[in-house]
Amino acid sequence: MVYAPAISPNDIDAEVFRRGSDLLVVVNVGYDDEKGAIYSLVLGLSPMAGGGALELFFHIVEAFEDGRREEIYWSGKDTHFISKPDRVEILMILVALTAKLLETETPEAVMMITHDGDMPSKAMKKHTLIARVFKEHGYQVRRFDGYHGKVTWKMTLEPKPSI
């Protein structure tokens, strides 16, 4: 398998899809000519069960050119075919997409939950960077260590001071 990057953090061309309260942002980040596959980074917001907060999620999609199948990679453990330098580029794109998302959307409350439990600090970096983006956009960020080693962040929009 020969993954090749198709984009840089300075050259993001994202497609945005909406249905009701659901929002998806999709960016093609790479390809594999040998497999006939295209790789996309997906960042989304979707209502959580019970209402209130939206859940922020992200993953890599491997879509095959024949259109018959695709694979979704929720965990970095499954994307070993992407080199370390390319992972850094994808992480930078994810952070930039999150910032762009918060420039157009201002949800009151957002939850983010790790897919894997008991993740090493190196693997937590992407979540920490995303939480920092929320903080920079006026959100109070709280982290909860919890169930089965998974970590949850709750980002709540801080009220604007009245004048």
N, C-alpha and C positions, 0 to 999 in steps of 0.2 A: 504494500500500500504506500502510495506516494502522495501525502497531503502537501498541497502548495497554497500559500496564502494568496488571497485575492483583493485585499484591502489593507489600508493602514488607518490608524486612529485619526489622521488628518484628512481622510478622504472617505467619510461615512455617507453612504447613500441608503437610507432606511426606508422601508415600506411600513406604513401604519395601517392596522386593521382594527375596526371597532364593531362591536355588537353589544348593544345595551351598555352595561357598565364594564364589559370586558374590553381590554385594550392589548393589542400585540404589536410589538415593533420587531421587524425582521431585517437582518442585515446579512448578506452573503459574505462570508469570511474566508472561504477557501474552496478548493476542488481537488479531485483525484481523477485524472484522465484514465488511468488504468482501470479503475472500478466504475467509471462513469457516474461519479457522485459529486454532488455540490453540498457544501457545508454552510449552514446558516446559524447565526446567533439569534436566539429569540429571547426577548425581554417582555414580560407581561404583567398586567395588573388584572386581578379577577376578584369578584366579591367572595368573601369567606362565608362558609356555612354559618347561619345565624345572623348574618348582616353586620353592619357597622364598618369594620375595617376591610380594606382590600388586601389581598395577598400579592406581594411582588415575587416573581419567579423568573428564572432564566435557565436556558439549556441550549445545547447544540443539537441541530437536526442534520442528519445525513440523508439527503434525498437523492434517489437514483434517477438518472436521466430517462429510463424507460417508464417512469411514472407509476410503477407497480408497487413500490415499497419505500419506506423510510425508517430510519432508526432515530430514536430520541435518546440523547446522552444527558442524563441529569447529574451525573457524577464525574468529576475529573479523573476518578479511578478508571473510567471506561474510555478515556480519550488519549490513551498512551501514544496513539499514532500522530498526535500533534506535538511538535518539538517544543522545548522549553521557550525559545525565543518567540515562536508563534503563539504560545499560550500567553506570554506577556502582552503581545499585541492585541489578542482577543480580550484580555482583561482590561486593557486601556480603552478598547472600543466599548466594552460593557459599562465602564465608569462614565465615559462620555455620553453614551445613550441614556444612562440614568439621569445625568444632569440635564440633557435636552428634554427628557420626559418631564422633569420637574419644572422646566421653564414653561411648559404648556399645560400641565395638569397640576392641580393642587388638592389632592385628596386629603381629607381630614385626618385619617389614620391609615397606616400601612403596616402590615406584618410581613416579616421575612423569616423563613424557617430553613435551616440547613436540611439538605436532602439526606446526607449521611450523618450517622451518629459518631461521637467520639473522634472528631476530625482533628488532625494535628494542626498546630498554629499556622503552618505554611498554607494549608488548605483553607483556613479561615480568612485568609487575606482578602479574598474577593468580597466576602460579606462585610468585613470591617471597612473596606474602601467604599462600598455602596452606602453603608450606614453614615460614613463621613460626608458623602454627597448630600444625603438628606439633612444632616445637621447644618451644612453650609447653605441649605435652602430654607432655613427657618423651622426645622423640625426638632422637637425634643426626641432624643433617641435613648431607648432603654433596652438593655440586653438581659435575657433570662436564660439561664442554663436549666435544661429540663429533661424531659421525658426521653428515655433511651439514648441519652448522650447527645441529643439534638439541641441546637441553640436557636432561640427565637429572638428577634429584634422587633420592638414596637416603635414605630415612628409616628409621632403625633404633631400635627401642625400647631405651632405656638401662636397664640392670638396676637394680633398686631396691637401695639399700645395705642390707646385712644388719646386723641389730642384735645 
